[in-house]
Amino acid sequence: MNFKEELIKELKANSNRETAIPMENYMKNNFPFLGIKTEKRRAIFKAVYKNINQKSN
């Protein structure tokens, strides 16, 4: 699995609809949100990046 596919899979697995609703409302419902706050989103990104780099080495 490549980086993009793995990242999308992890982000969807960690989505939170309760948090997504206010995010979507703030953007006047123009965009869908997964409801992942910045700190957790960054941690997911770093973990997936590290995992992909370990597989490629």
C-alpha positions in Angstrom: 0.0 0.0 0.0 1.4 3.4 -0.8 1.5 6.5 1.5 -1.6 8.1 0.2 -3.8 5.0 0.5 -2.5 4.2 4.0 -3.0 7.8 5.1 -6.6 7.9 3.9 -7.3 4.6 5.5 -6.0 5.8 8.9 -7.7 9.1 8.7 -11.1 7.5 7.9 -10.6 5.0 10.7 -10.0 7.9 13.2 -12.9 10.1 12.0 -15.2 11.6 14.6 -18.7 12.7 13.3 -19.4 14.6 16.5 -16.4 16.8 15.9 -16.9 17.1 12.2 -20.3 18.7 12.4 -19.1 22.0 14.0 -16.2 22.1 11.6 -18.5 21.7 8.6 -20.8 24.4 10.0 -17.9 26.8 10.5 -17.1 26.4 6.8 -20.9 26.9 5.9 -21.2 23.2 4.9 -19.1 23.7 1.7 -16.6 21.0 2.6 -16.9 17.5 4.3 -14.7 17.0 7.4 -13.5 13.9 9.2 -13.5 15.6 12.5 -9.9 15.0 13.4 -8.3 17.7 15.4 -4.8 19.0 14.5 -2.8 17.3 17.2 -4.2 13.8 16.4 -4.1 14.4 12.6 -0.4 15.3 12.9 0.3 12.2 15.0 -1.5 10.0 12.4 0.4 11.6 9.6 3.8 11.0 11.3 2.9 7.4 12.2 1.9 6.5 8.6 5.0 8.3 7.2 7.3 6.4 9.6 5.6 3.1 8.8 5.9 3.6 5.0 9.5 4.6 5.3 10.3 1.4 7.4 8.6 -0.8 4.8 10.6 0.8 1.9 14.0 0.2 3.6 
